[in-house]
Amino acid sequence: MFVLPDGKAHQDEVLARVKVLGATYEGADATLYAIDLAPEVDFDVIADYLLVCEDHGWVDCRWAPQPQPHGTGDLLN
């Protein structure tokens, strides 16, 4: 997730809501975040919320197609 200039005032709100929905995040800097979902977290709920944030012009997001057939552990072995 990339926080756009118009979204700076809503950044804390967006990140807090992501956590309430069950995800965690990692920040590369003050504008770029990786949203992390455990297997039990509903991807669609997080994606739907972030799409609303995109519609408001607060963020820009990219994600891998879902569902993913394998976890990242399979990629390393």
mmCIF file of the N, C-alpha and C atoms, coordinates in Angstrom:
data_MODEL
# 
_entry.id   MODEL 
# 
loop_
_atom_site.group_PDB 
_atom_site.id 
_atom_site.type_symbol 
_atom_site.label_atom_id 
_atom_site.label_alt_id 
_atom_site.label_comp_id 
_atom_site.label_asym_id 
_atom_site.label_entity_id 
_atom_site.label_seq_id 
_atom_site.pdbx_PDB_ins_code 
_atom_site.Cartn_x 
_atom_site.Cartn_y 
_atom_site.Cartn_z 
_atom_site.occupancy 
_atom_site.B_iso_or_equiv 
_atom_site.pdbx_formal_charge 
_atom_site.auth_seq_id 
_atom_site.auth_comp_id 
_atom_site.auth_asym_id 
_atom_site.auth_atom_id 
_atom_site.pdbx_PDB_model_num 
ATOM 1   N N  . MET A 1 1  ? 0.847   -1.160  0.000  1.00 0.00 ? 1  MET A N  1 
ATOM 2   C CA . MET A 1 1  ? 0.000   0.000   0.000  1.00 0.00 ? 1  MET A CA 1 
ATOM 3   C C  . MET A 1 1  ? 0.898   1.230   0.000  1.00 0.00 ? 1  MET A C  1 
ATOM 4   N N  . PHE A 1 2  ? 0.598   2.141   -0.861 1.00 0.00 ? 2  PHE A N  1 
ATOM 5   C CA . PHE A 1 2  ? 1.316   3.406   -0.941 1.00 0.00 ? 2  PHE A CA 1 
ATOM 6   C C  . PHE A 1 2  ? 0.361   4.511   -0.522 1.00 0.00 ? 2  PHE A C  1 
ATOM 7   N N  . VAL A 1 3  ? 0.740   5.288   0.468  1.00 0.00 ? 3  VAL A N  1 
ATOM 8   C CA . VAL A 1 3  ? -0.105  6.396   0.937  1.00 0.00 ? 3  VAL A CA 1 
ATOM 9   C C  . VAL A 1 3  ? 0.128   7.601   0.028  1.00 0.00 ? 3  VAL A C  1 
ATOM 10  N N  . LEU A 1 4  ? -0.947  8.045   -0.596 1.00 0.00 ? 4  LEU A N  1 
ATOM 11  C CA . LEU A 1 4  ? -0.883  9.197   -1.499 1.00 0.00 ? 4  LEU A CA 1 
ATOM 12  C C  . LEU A 1 4  ? -0.903  10.502  -0.702 1.00 0.00 ? 4  LEU A C  1 
ATOM 13  N N  . PRO A 1 5  ? -0.472  11.595  -1.314 1.00 0.00 ? 5  PRO A N  1 
ATOM 14  C CA . PRO A 1 5  ? -0.456  12.879  -0.591 1.00 0.00 ? 5  PRO A CA 1 
ATOM 15  C C  . PRO A 1 5  ? -1.800  13.237  0.050  1.00 0.00 ? 5  PRO A C  1 
ATOM 16  N N  . ASP A 1 6  ? -2.906  12.994  -0.659 1.00 0.00 ? 6  ASP A N  1 
ATOM 17  C CA . ASP A 1 6  ? -4.229  13.303  -0.102 1.00 0.00 ? 6  ASP A CA 1 
ATOM 18  C C  . ASP A 1 6  ? -4.609  12.367  1.048  1.00 0.00 ? 6  ASP A C  1 
ATOM 19  N N  . GLY A 1 7  ? -3.883  11.268  1.189  1.00 0.00 ? 7  GLY A N  1 
ATOM 20  C CA . GLY A 1 7  ? -4.182  10.312  2.241  1.00 0.00 ? 7  GLY A CA 1 
ATOM 21  C C  . GLY A 1 7  ? -3.376  10.486  3.507  1.00 0.00 ? 7  GLY A C  1 
ATOM 22  N N  . LYS A 1 8  ? -2.410  11.387  3.506  1.00 0.00 ? 8  LYS A N  1 
ATOM 23  C CA . LYS A 1 8  ? -1.554  11.585  4.686  1.00 0.00 ? 8  LYS A CA 1 
ATOM 24  C C  . LYS A 1 8  ? -2.361  11.880  5.946  1.00 0.00 ? 8  LYS A C  1 
ATOM 25  N N  . ALA A 1 9  ? -3.409  12.673  5.818  1.00 0.00 ? 9  ALA A N  1 
ATOM 26  C CA . ALA A 1 9  ? -4.224  13.016  6.982  1.00 0.00 ? 9  ALA A CA 1 
ATOM 27  C C  . ALA A 1 9  ? -5.027  11.819  7.488  1.00 0.00 ? 9  ALA A C  1 
ATOM 28  N N  . HIS A 1 10 ? -5.170  10.765  6.663  1.00 0.00 ? 10 HIS A N  1 
ATOM 29  C CA . HIS A 1 10 ? -5.963  9.584   7.014  1.00 0.00 ? 10 HIS A CA 1 
ATOM 30  C C  . HIS A 1 10 ? -5.097  8.357   7.266  1.00 0.00 ? 10 HIS A C  1 
ATOM 31  N N  . GLN A 1 11 ? -3.787  8.515   7.176  1.00 0.00 ? 11 GLN A N  1 
ATOM 32  C CA . GLN A 1 11 ? -2.861  7.385   7.260  1.00 0.00 ? 11 GLN A CA 1 
ATOM 33  C C  . GLN A 1 11 ? -3.039  6.578   8.548  1.00 0.00 ? 11 GLN A C  1 
ATOM 34  N N  . ASP A 1 12 ? -3.072  7.229   9.687  1.00 0.00 ? 12 ASP A N  1 
ATOM 35  C CA . ASP A 1 12 ? -3.232  6.517   10.965 1.00 0.00 ? 12 ASP A CA 1 
ATOM 36  C C  . ASP A 1 12 ? -4.574  5.793   11.022 1.00 0.00 ? 12 ASP A C  1 
ATOM 37  N N  . GLU A 1 13 ? -5.602  6.422   10.506 1.00 0.00 ? 13 GLU A N  1 
ATOM 38  C CA . GLU A 1 13 ? -6.940  5.813   10.470 1.00 0.00 ? 13 GLU A CA 1 
ATOM 39  C C  . GLU A 1 13 ? -6.933  4.541   9.618  1.00 0.00 ? 13 GLU A C  1 
ATOM 40  N N  . VAL A 1 14 ? -6.324  4.609   8.448  1.00 0.00 ? 14 VAL A N  1 
ATOM 41  C CA . VAL A 1 14 ? -6.276  3.462   7.535  1.00 0.00 ? 14 VAL A CA 1 
ATOM 42  C C  . VAL A 1 14 ? -5.493  2.321   8.174  1.00 0.00 ? 14 VAL A C  1 
ATOM 43  N N  . LEU A 1 15 ? -4.327  2.613   8.725  1.00 0.00 ? 15 LEU A N  1 
ATOM 44  C CA . LEU A 1 15 ? -3.509  1.566   9.330  1.00 0.00 ? 15 LEU A CA 1 
ATOM 45  C C  . LEU A 1 15 ? -4.198  0.955   10.555 1.00 0.00 ? 15 LEU A C  1 
ATOM 46  N N  . ALA A 1 16 ? -4.872  1.770   11.333 1.00 0.00 ? 16 ALA A N  1 
ATOM 47  C CA . ALA A 1 16 ? -5.599  1.251   12.493 1.00 0.00 ? 16 ALA A CA 1 
ATOM 48  C C  . ALA A 1 16 ? -6.727  0.321   12.049 1.00 0.00 ? 16 ALA A C  1 
ATOM 49  N N  . ARG A 1 17 ? -7.425  0.702   11.002 1.00 0.00 ? 17 ARG A N  1 
ATOM 50  C CA . ARG A 1 17 ? -8.529  -0.132  10.508 1.00 0.00 ? 17 ARG A CA 1 
ATOM 51  C C  . ARG A 1 17 ? -8.012  -1.445  9.950  1.00 0.00 ? 17 ARG A C  1 
ATOM 52  N N  . VAL A 1 18 ? -6.882  -1.416  9.262  1.00 0.00 ? 18 VAL A N  1 
ATOM 53  C CA . VAL A 1 18 ? -6.260  -2.639  8.746  1.00 0.00 ? 18 VAL A CA 1 
ATOM 54  C C  . VAL A 1 18 ? -5.994  -3.608  9.909  1.00 0.00 ? 18 VAL A C  1 
ATOM 55  N N  . LYS A 1 19 ? -5.500  -3.077  11.019 1.00 0.00 ? 19 LYS A N  1 
ATOM 56  C CA . LYS A 1 19 ? -5.244  -3.915  12.200 1.00 0.00 ? 19 LYS A CA 1 
ATOM 57  C C  . LYS A 1 19 ? -6.535  -4.456  12.794 1.00 0.00 ? 19 LYS A C  1 
ATOM 58  N N  . VAL A 1 20 ? -7.575  -3.629  12.886 1.00 0.00 ? 20 VAL A N  1 
ATOM 59  C CA . VAL A 1 20 ? -8.864  -4.078  13.415 1.00 0.00 ? 20 VAL A CA 1 
ATOM 60  C C  . VAL A 1 20 ? -9.430  -5.212  12.554 1.00 0.00 ? 20 VAL A C  1 
ATOM 61  N N  . LEU A 1 21 ? -9.196  -5.149  11.265 1.00 0.00 ? 21 LEU A N  1 
ATOM 62  C CA . LEU A 1 21 ? -9.692  -6.180  10.352 1.00 0.00 ? 21 LEU A CA 1 
ATOM 63  C C  . LEU A 1 21 ? -8.857  -7.463  10.409 1.00 0.00 ? 21 LEU A C  1 
ATOM 64  N N  . GLY A 1 22 ? -7.774  -7.450  11.175 1.00 0.00 ? 22 GLY A N  1 
ATOM 65  C CA . GLY A 1 22 ? -7.006  -8.676  11.400 1.00 0.00 ? 22 GLY A CA 1 
ATOM 66  C C  . GLY A 1 22 ? -5.660  -8.763  10.734 1.00 0.00 ? 22 GLY A C  1 
ATOM 67  N N  . ALA A 1 23 ? -5.281  -7.757  9.977  1.00 0.00 ? 23 ALA A N  1 
ATOM 68  C CA . ALA A 1 23 ? -3.995  -7.776  9.294  1.00 0.00 ? 23 ALA A CA 1 
ATOM 69  C C  . ALA A 1 23 ? -2.946  -7.030  10.117 1.00 0.00 ? 23 ALA A C  1 
ATOM 70  N N  . THR A 1 24 ? -1.702  -7.211  9.756  1.00 0.00 ? 24 THR A N  1 
ATOM 71  C CA . THR A 1 24 ? -0.607  -6.422  10.303 1.00 0.00 ? 24 THR A CA 1 
ATOM 72  C C  . THR A 1 24 ? 0.058   -5.719  9.132  1.00 0.00 ? 24 THR A C  1 
ATOM 73  N N  . TYR A 1 25 ? 1.012   -4.863  9.437  1.00 0.00 ? 25 TYR A N  1 
ATOM 74  C CA . TYR A 1 25 ? 1.691   -4.158  8.354  1.00 0.00 ? 25 TYR A CA 1 
ATOM 75  C C  . TYR A 1 25 ? 3.137   -3.890  8.732  1.00 0.00 ? 25 TYR A C  1 
ATOM 76  N N  . GLU A 1 26 ? 3.932   -3.692  7.697  1.00 0.00 ? 26 GLU A N  1 
ATOM 77  C CA . GLU A 1 26 ? 5.333   -3.308  7.847  1.00 0.00 ? 26 GLU A CA 1 
ATOM 78  C C  . GLU A 1 26 ? 5.545   -2.068  7.011  1.00 0.00 ? 26 GLU A C  1 
ATOM 79  N N  . GLY A 1 27 ? 6.227   -1.085  7.576  1.00 0.00 ? 27 GLY A N  1 
ATOM 80  C CA . GLY A 1 27 ? 6.470   0.151   6.849  1.00 0.00 ? 27 GLY A CA 1 
ATOM 81  C C  . GLY A 1 27 ? 7.891   0.245   6.346  1.00 0.00 ? 27 GLY A C  1 
ATOM 82  N N  . ALA A 1 28 ? 8.041   0.504   5.060  1.00 0.00 ? 28 ALA A N  1 
ATOM 83  C CA . ALA A 1 28 ? 9.363   0.729   4.480  1.00 0.00 ? 28 ALA A CA 1 
ATOM 84  C C  . ALA A 1 28 ? 9.808   2.156   4.751  1.00 0.00 ? 28 ALA A C  1 
ATOM 85  N N  . ASP A 1 29 ? 8.855   3.049   4.790  1.00 0.00 ? 29 ASP A N  1 
ATOM 86  C CA . ASP A 1 29 ? 9.087   4.459   5.103  1.00 0.00 ? 29 ASP A CA 1 
ATOM 87  C C  . ASP A 1 29 ? 7.743   5.020   5.557  1.00 0.00 ? 29 ASP A C  1 
ATOM 88  N N  . ALA A 1 30 ? 7.558   6.278   5.515  1.00 0.00 ? 30 ALA A N  1 
ATOM 89  C CA . ALA A 1 30 ? 6.299   6.862   5.996  1.00 0.00 ? 30 ALA A CA 1 
ATOM 90  C C  . ALA A 1 30 ? 5.171   6.789   4.967  1.00 0.00 ? 30 ALA A C  1 
ATOM 91  N N  . THR A 1 31 ? 5.428   6.206   3.799  1.00 0.00 ? 31 THR A N  1 
ATOM 92  C CA . THR A 1 31 ? 4.379   6.152   2.782  1.00 0.00 ? 31 THR A CA 1 
ATOM 93  C C  . THR A 1 31 ? 4.165   4.768   2.172  1.00 0.00 ? 31 THR A C  1 
ATOM 94  N N  . LEU A 1 32 ? 5.111   3.850   2.307  1.00 0.00 ? 32 LEU A N  1 
ATOM 95  C CA . LEU A 1 32 ? 5.020   2.535   1.671  1.00 0.00 ? 32 LEU A CA 1 
ATOM 96  C C  . LEU A 1 32 ? 4.891   1.456   2.738  1.00 0.00 ? 32 LEU A C  1 
ATOM 97  N N  . TYR A 1 33 ? 3.836   0.643   2.638  1.00 0.00 ? 33 TYR A N  1 
ATOM 98  C CA . TYR A 1 33 ? 3.560   -0.389  3.633  1.00 0.00 ? 33 TYR A CA 1 
ATOM 99  C C  . TYR A 1 33 ? 3.244   -1.716  2.957  1.00 0.00 ? 33 TYR A C  1 
ATOM 100 N N  . ALA A 1 34 ? 3.747   -2.793  3.554  1.00 0.00 ? 34 ALA A N  1 
ATOM 101 C CA . ALA A 1 34 ? 3.337   -4.145  3.182  1.00 0.00 ? 34 ALA A CA 1 
ATOM 102 C C  . ALA A 1 34 ? 2.258   -4.561  4.174  1.00 0.00 ? 34 ALA A C  1 
ATOM 103 N N  . ILE A 1 35 ? 1.127   -4.995  3.657  1.00 0.00 ? 35 ILE A N  1 
ATOM 104 C CA . ILE A 1 35 ? 0.029   -5.467  4.496  1.00 0.00 ? 35 ILE A CA 1 
ATOM 105 C C  . ILE A 1 35 ? 0.165   -6.989  4.565  1.00 0.00 ? 35 ILE A C  1 
ATOM 106 N N  . ASP A 1 36 ? 0.274   -7.515  5.779  1.00 0.00 ? 36 ASP A N  1 
ATOM 107 C CA . ASP A 1 36 ? 0.491   -8.946  5.994  1.00 0.00 ? 36 ASP A CA 1 
ATOM 108 C C  . ASP A 1 36 ? -0.777  -9.582  6.539  1.00 0.00 ? 36 ASP A C  1 
ATOM 109 N N  . LEU A 1 37 ? -1.174  -10.694 5.930  1.00 0.00 ? 37 LEU A N  1 
ATOM 110 C CA . LEU A 1 37 ? -2.373  -11.407 6.359  1.00 0.00 ? 37 LEU A CA 1 
ATOM 111 C C  . LEU A 1 37 ? -2.016  -12.831 6.759  1.00 0.00 ? 37 LEU A C  1 
ATOM 112 N N  . ALA A 1 38 ? -2.420  -13.216 7.952  1.00 0.00 ? 38 ALA A N  1 
ATOM 113 C CA . ALA A 1 38 ? -2.309  -14.607 8.368  1.00 0.00 ? 38 ALA A CA 1 
ATOM 114 C C  . ALA A 1 38 ? -3.339  -15.410 7.566  1.00 0.00 ? 38 ALA A C  1 
ATOM 115 N N  . PRO A 1 39 ? -3.151  -16.720 7.456  1.00 0.00 ? 39 PRO A N  1 
ATOM 116 C CA . PRO A 1 39 ? -4.079  -17.527 6.645  1.00 0.00 ? 39 PRO A CA 1 
ATOM 117 C C  . PRO A 1 39 ? -5.547  -17.398 7.048  1.00 0.00 ? 39 PRO A C  1 
ATOM 118 N N  . GLU A 1 40 ? -5.819  -17.159 8.327  1.00 0.00 ? 40 GLU A N  1 
ATOM 119 C CA . GLU A 1 40 ? -7.215  -17.072 8.768  1.00 0.00 ? 40 GLU A CA 1 
ATOM 120 C C  . GLU A 1 40 ? -7.863  -15.715 8.512  1.00 0.00 ? 40 GLU A C  1 
ATOM 121 N N  . VAL A 1 41 ? -7.099  -14.730 8.066  1.00 0.00 ? 41 VAL A N  1 
ATOM 122 C CA . VAL A 1 41 ? -7.640  -13.399 7.783  1.00 0.00 ? 41 VAL A CA 1 
ATOM 123 C C  . VAL A 1 41 ? -8.266  -13.399 6.393  1.00 0.00 ? 41 VAL A C  1 
ATOM 124 N N  . ASP A 1 42 ? -9.466  -12.860 6.289  1.00 0.00 ? 42 ASP A N  1 
ATOM 125 C CA . ASP A 1 42 ? -10.203 -12.824 5.025  1.00 0.00 ? 42 ASP A CA 1 
ATOM 126 C C  . ASP A 1 42 ? -9.615  -11.746 4.109  1.00 0.00 ? 42 ASP A C  1 
ATOM 127 N N  . PHE A 1 43 ? -8.962  -12.191 3.047  1.00 0.00 ? 43 PHE A N  1 
ATOM 128 C CA . PHE A 1 43 ? -8.345  -11.277 2.081  1.00 0.00 ? 43 PHE A CA 1 
ATOM 129 C C  . PHE A 1 43 ? -9.357  -10.279 1.524  1.00 0.00 ? 43 PHE A C  1 
ATOM 130 N N  . ASP A 1 44 ? -10.551 -10.770 1.196  1.00 0.00 ? 44 ASP A N  1 
ATOM 131 C CA . ASP A 1 44 ? -11.548 -9.918  0.555  1.00 0.00 ? 44 ASP A CA 1 
ATOM 132 C C  . ASP A 1 44 ? -11.971 -8.750  1.449  1.00 0.00 ? 44 ASP A C  1 
ATOM 133 N N  . VAL A 1 45 ? -12.039 -8.972  2.751  1.00 0.00 ? 45 VAL A N  1 
ATOM 134 C CA . VAL A 1 45 ? -12.420 -7.899  3.672  1.00 0.00 ? 45 VAL A CA 1 
ATOM 135 C C  . VAL A 1 45 ? -11.368 -6.794  3.646  1.00 0.00 ? 45 VAL A C  1 
ATOM 136 N N  . ILE A 1 46 ? -10.095 -7.185  3.698  1.00 0.00 ? 46 ILE A N  1 
ATOM 137 C CA . ILE A 1 46 ? -9.006  -6.197  3.660  1.00 0.00 ? 46 ILE A CA 1 
ATOM 138 C C  . ILE A 1 46 ? -8.996  -5.491  2.304  1.00 0.00 ? 46 ILE A C  1 
ATOM 139 N N  . ALA A 1 47 ? -9.089  -6.268  1.227  1.00 0.00 ? 47 ALA A N  1 
ATOM 140 C CA . ALA A 1 47 ? -9.054  -5.689  -0.120 1.00 0.00 ? 47 ALA A CA 1 
ATOM 141 C C  . ALA A 1 47 ? -10.210 -4.724  -0.342 1.00 0.00 ? 47 ALA A C  1 
ATOM 142 N N  . ASP A 1 48 ? -11.410 -5.102  0.107  1.00 0.00 ? 48 ASP A N  1 
ATOM 143 C CA . ASP A 1 48 ? -12.570 -4.215  -0.058 1.00 0.00 ? 48 ASP A CA 1 
ATOM 144 C C  . ASP A 1 48 ? -12.352 -2.892  0.665  1.00 0.00 ? 48 ASP A C  1 
ATOM 145 N N  . TYR A 1 49 ? -11.818 -2.955  1.880  1.00 0.00 ? 49 TYR A N  1 
ATOM 146 C CA . TYR A 1 49 ? -11.563 -1.715  2.620  1.00 0.00 ? 49 TYR A CA 1 
ATOM 147 C C  . TYR A 1 49 ? -10.528 -0.849  1.896  1.00 0.00 ? 49 TYR A C  1 
ATOM 148 N N  . LEU A 1 50 ? -9.450  -1.473  1.433  1.00 0.00 ? 50 LEU A N  1 
ATOM 149 C CA . LEU A 1 50 ? -8.408  -0.703  0.751  1.00 0.00 ? 50 LEU A CA 1 
ATOM 150 C C  . LEU A 1 50 ? -8.908  -0.129  -0.575 1.00 0.00 ? 50 LEU A C  1 
ATOM 151 N N  . LEU A 1 51 ? -9.820  -0.822  -1.232 1.00 0.00 ? 51 LEU A N  1 
ATOM 152 C CA . LEU A 1 51 ? -10.412 -0.275  -2.458 1.00 0.00 ? 51 LEU A CA 1 
ATOM 153 C C  . LEU A 1 51 ? -11.235 0.977   -2.167 1.00 0.00 ? 51 LEU A C  1 
ATOM 154 N N  . VAL A 1 52 ? -11.931 0.986   -1.040 1.00 0.00 ? 52 VAL A N  1 
ATOM 155 C CA . VAL A 1 52 ? -12.662 2.191   -0.628 1.00 0.00 ? 52 VAL A CA 1 
ATOM 156 C C  . VAL A 1 52 ? -11.675 3.334   -0.404 1.00 0.00 ? 52 VAL A C  1 
ATOM 157 N N  . CYS A 1 53 ? -10.553 3.020   0.250  1.00 0.00 ? 53 CYS A N  1 
ATOM 158 C CA . CYS A 1 53 ? -9.516  4.036   0.493  1.00 0.00 ? 53 CYS A CA 1 
ATOM 159 C C  . CYS A 1 53 ? -8.928  4.535   -0.823 1.00 0.00 ? 53 CYS A C  1 
ATOM 160 N N  . GLU A 1 54 ? -8.774  3.642   -1.791 1.00 0.00 ? 54 GLU A N  1 
ATOM 161 C CA . GLU A 1 54 ? -8.308  4.059   -3.123 1.00 0.00 ? 54 GLU A CA 1 
ATOM 162 C C  . GLU A 1 54 ? -9.322  4.997   -3.770 1.00 0.00 ? 54 GLU A C  1 
ATOM 163 N N  . ASP A 1 55 ? -10.604 4.658   -3.651 1.00 0.00 ? 55 ASP A N  1 
ATOM 164 C CA . ASP A 1 55 ? -11.655 5.504   -4.231 1.00 0.00 ? 55 ASP A CA 1 
ATOM 165 C C  . ASP A 1 55 ? -11.629 6.915   -3.642 1.00 0.00 ? 55 ASP A C  1 
ATOM 166 N N  . HIS A 1 56 ? -11.234 7.029   -2.372 1.00 0.00 ? 56 HIS A N  1 
ATOM 167 C CA . HIS A 1 56 ? -11.117 8.338   -1.726 1.00 0.00 ? 56 HIS A CA 1 
ATOM 168 C C  . HIS A 1 56 ? -9.828  9.066   -2.139 1.00 0.00 ? 56 HIS A C  1 
ATOM 169 N N  . GLY A 1 57 ? -8.928  8.361   -2.835 1.00 0.00 ? 57 GLY A N  1 
ATOM 170 C CA . GLY A 1 57 ? -7.661  8.962   -3.242 1.00 0.00 ? 57 GLY A CA 1 
ATOM 171 C C  . GLY A 1 57 ? -6.620  8.983   -2.139 1.00 0.00 ? 57 GLY A C  1 
ATOM 172 N N  . TRP A 1 58 ? -6.792  8.111   -1.127 1.00 0.00 ? 58 TRP A N  1 
ATOM 173 C CA . TRP A 1 58 ? -5.866  8.082   0.007  1.00 0.00 ? 58 TRP A CA 1 
ATOM 174 C C  . TRP A 1 58 ? -4.677  7.168   -0.223 1.00 0.00 ? 58 TRP A C  1 
ATOM 175 N N  . VAL A 1 59 ? -4.899  6.040   -0.924 1.00 0.00 ? 59 VAL A N  1 
ATOM 176 C CA . VAL A 1 59 ? -3.840  5.041   -1.102 1.00 0.00 ? 59 VAL A CA 1 
ATOM 177 C C  . VAL A 1 59 ? -3.868  4.483   -2.513 1.00 0.00 ? 59 VAL A C  1 
ATOM 178 N N  . ASP A 1 60 ? -2.770  3.836   -2.855 1.00 0.00 ? 60 ASP A N  1 
ATOM 179 C CA . ASP A 1 60 ? -2.677  3.053   -4.080 1.00 0.00 ? 60 ASP A CA 1 
ATOM 180 C C  . ASP A 1 60 ? -2.187  1.676   -3.651 1.00 0.00 ? 60 ASP A C  1 
ATOM 181 N N  . CYS A 1 61 ? -2.838  0.630   -4.119 1.00 0.00 ? 61 CYS A N  1 
ATOM 182 C CA . CYS A 1 61 ? -2.495  -0.722  -3.669 1.00 0.00 ? 61 CYS A CA 1 
ATOM 183 C C  . CYS A 1 61 ? -2.239  -1.645  -4.848 1.00 0.00 ? 61 CYS A C  1 
ATOM 184 N N  . ARG A 1 62 ? -1.399  -2.642  -4.607 1.00 0.00 ? 62 ARG A N  1 
ATOM 185 C CA . ARG A 1 62 ? -1.153  -3.742  -5.535 1.00 0.00 ? 62 ARG A CA 1 
ATOM 186 C C  . ARG A 1 62 ? -1.154  -5.011  -4.713 1.00 0.00 ? 62 ARG A C  1 
ATOM 187 N N  . TRP A 1 63 ? -1.729  -6.074  -5.238 1.00 0.00 ? 63 TRP A N  1 
ATOM 188 C CA . TRP A 1 63 ? -1.690  -7.357  -4.548 1.00 0.00 ? 63 TRP A CA 1 
ATOM 189 C C  . TRP A 1 63 ? -1.655  -8.487  -5.551 1.00 0.00 ? 63 TRP A C  1 
ATOM 190 N N  . ALA A 1 64 ? -1.214  -9.629  -5.053 1.00 0.00 ? 64 ALA A N  1 
ATOM 191 C CA . ALA A 1 64 ? -1.137  -10.830 -5.878 1.00 0.00 ? 64 ALA A CA 1 
ATOM 192 C C  . ALA A 1 64 ? -2.543  -11.403 -6.041 1.00 0.00 ? 64 ALA A C  1 
ATOM 193 N N  . PRO A 1 65 ? -2.793  -12.062 -7.166 1.00 0.00 ? 65 PRO A N  1 
ATOM 194 C CA . PRO A 1 65 ? -4.098  -12.693 -7.354 1.00 0.00 ? 65 PRO A CA 1 
ATOM 195 C C  . PRO A 1 65 ? -4.391  -13.669 -6.215 1.00 0.00 ? 65 PRO A C  1 
ATOM 196 N N  . GLN A 1 66 ? -5.662  -13.780 -5.852 1.00 0.00 ? 66 GLN A N  1 
ATOM 197 C CA . GLN A 1 66 ? -6.076  -14.682 -4.775 1.00 0.00 ? 66 GLN A CA 1 
ATOM 198 C C  . GLN A 1 66 ? -7.035  -15.725 -5.337 1.00 0.00 ? 66 GLN A C  1 
ATOM 199 N N  . PRO A 1 67 ? -7.146  -16.899 -4.789 1.00 0.00 ? 67 PRO A N  1 
ATOM 200 C CA . PRO A 1 67 ? -6.313  -17.395 -3.696 1.00 0.00 ? 67 PRO A CA 1 
ATOM 201 C C  . PRO A 1 67 ? -4.959  -17.837 -4.214 1.00 0.00 ? 67 PRO A C  1 
ATOM 202 N N  . GLN A 1 68 ? -3.996  -17.798 -3.352 1.00 0.00 ? 68 GLN A N  1 
ATOM 203 C CA . GLN A 1 68 ? -2.654  -18.244 -3.704 1.00 0.00 ? 68 GLN A CA 1 
ATOM 204 C C  . GLN A 1 68 ? -2.584  -19.750 -3.456 1.00 0.00 ? 68 GLN A C  1 
ATOM 205 N N  . PRO A 1 69 ? -2.030  -20.508 -4.405 1.00 0.00 ? 69 PRO A N  1 
ATOM 206 C CA . PRO A 1 69 ? -2.042  -21.962 -4.261 1.00 0.00 ? 69 PRO A CA 1 
ATOM 207 C C  . PRO A 1 69 ? -1.091  -22.488 -3.185 1.00 0.00 ? 69 PRO A C  1 
ATOM 208 N N  . HIS A 1 70 ? -0.047  -21.757 -2.886 1.00 0.00 ? 70 HIS A N  1 
ATOM 209 C CA . HIS A 1 70 ? 0.947   -22.231 -1.920 1.00 0.00 ? 70 HIS A CA 1 
ATOM 210 C C  . HIS A 1 70 ? 1.389   -21.077 -1.040 1.00 0.00 ? 70 HIS A C  1 
ATOM 211 N N  . GLY A 1 71 ? 1.824   -21.420 0.161  1.00 0.00 ? 71 GLY A N  1 
ATOM 212 C CA . GLY A 1 71 ? 2.418   -20.420 1.035  1.00 0.00 ? 71 GLY A CA 1 
ATOM 213 C C  . GLY A 1 71 ? 3.844   -20.113 0.606  1.00 0.00 ? 71 GLY A C  1 
ATOM 214 N N  . THR A 1 72 ? 4.441   -19.103 1.188  1.00 0.00 ? 72 THR A N  1 
ATOM 215 C CA . THR A 1 72 ? 5.798   -18.724 0.818  1.00 0.00 ? 72 THR A CA 1 
ATOM 216 C C  . THR A 1 72 ? 6.806   -19.786 1.208  1.00 0.00 ? 72 THR A C  1 
ATOM 217 N N  . GLY A 1 73 ? 6.491   -20.604 2.208  1.00 0.00 ? 73 GLY A N  1 
ATOM 218 C CA . GLY A 1 73 ? 7.402   -21.691 2.592  1.00 0.00 ? 73 GLY A CA 1 
ATOM 219 C C  . GLY A 1 73 ? 7.646   -22.648 1.443  1.00 0.00 ? 73 GLY A C  1 
ATOM 220 N N  . ASP A 1 74 ? 6.617   -22.868 0.612  1.00 0.00 ? 74 ASP A N  1 
ATOM 221 C CA . ASP A 1 74 ? 6.762   -23.750 -0.551 1.00 0.00 ? 74 ASP A CA 1 
ATOM 222 C C  . ASP A 1 74 ? 7.707   -23.156 -1.589 1.00 0.00 ? 74 ASP A C  1 
ATOM 223 N N  . LEU A 1 75 ? 7.815   -21.846 -1.637 1.00 0.00 ? 75 LEU A N  1 
ATOM 224 C CA . LEU A 1 75 ? 8.692   -21.206 -2.602 1.00 0.00 ? 75 LEU A CA 1 
ATOM 225 C C  . LEU A 1 75 ? 10.154  -21.356 -2.212 1.00 0.00 ? 75 LEU A C  1 
ATOM 226 N N  . LEU A 1 76 ? 10.411  -21.517 -0.927 1.00 0.00 ? 76 LEU A N  1 
ATOM 227 C CA . LEU A 1 76 ? 11.786  -21.602 -0.436 1.00 0.00 ? 76 LEU A CA 1 
ATOM 228 C C  . LEU A 1 76 ? 12.330  -23.015 -0.432 1.00 0.00 ? 76 LEU A C  1 
ATOM 229 N N  . ASN A 1 77 ? 11.477  -23.989 -0.520 1.00 0.00 ? 77 ASN A N  1 
ATOM 230 C CA . ASN A 1 77 ? 11.910  -25.408 -0.460 1.00 0.00 ? 77 ASN A CA 1 
ATOM 231 C C  . ASN A 1 77 ? 11.952  -26.036 -1.819 1.00 0.00 ? 77 ASN A C  1 
# 
